[in-house]
Amino acid sequence: MRRVDAGPGAAMAVKGPHPVLLLALVLLAGWLARLGQGASYPQFLRQHVDNPKTRARDDRTYCNMMMRRRGMASPCKRTNTFVHAPARQLQGICGRAGRHAGRNLHNSNNRYRITTCRLARGSTRPPCNYRGGSSTRRIRVACVRRLPVHYDRTL
C-alpha cells in the first residue's frame, strides 16, 4: 500500500468506517437483538399464511404449487399447514383471540380455514409430490412478543 502525503493544510482523510455508518450498524444490531425470536414472524407468514387461498384445480395441485412457491420443496418438507385468514387475525391468537396453552403456545378461540399438505409416500427427494386436505379447525401457534412465530398443530 502506497502512502500519499497531501501536504500542509490539506484535509485529513477519515480512517476506518464513516461515523454515521458505524452508528447505523450499532442501532441495527441493537434492534435485531431486541427483536430476538420475533424475527421469525416473516418466516411464519411465508410458510403458513395464504389469504385469500390461491386458486388451484384441487388440494393436491394446490399443495404441490404452494410448497414449491414458498420454498419448502427442496428438500421436501414432510407436512405443512396453510391458514387462509388475514395475518392480523392470526396475530390476535397471541392476545385476546387465543388462550394460553403453556410456555409460549396459544390456542385459537376461532376456527380457521386451513389446507394441510403432506408428502406422498415414496416422494422423499425433489420433485416432491404432496397430497392435501382442507378443513376448518382451531389451531395452536407459538408466540413471541405477541406475534405468531411457529405453527404448532391443528386442534
Disulfide bonds with the S-S distance in Angstrom:
Cys63-Cys117 2.12
Cys76-Cys128 1.97
Cys94-Cys143 2.03
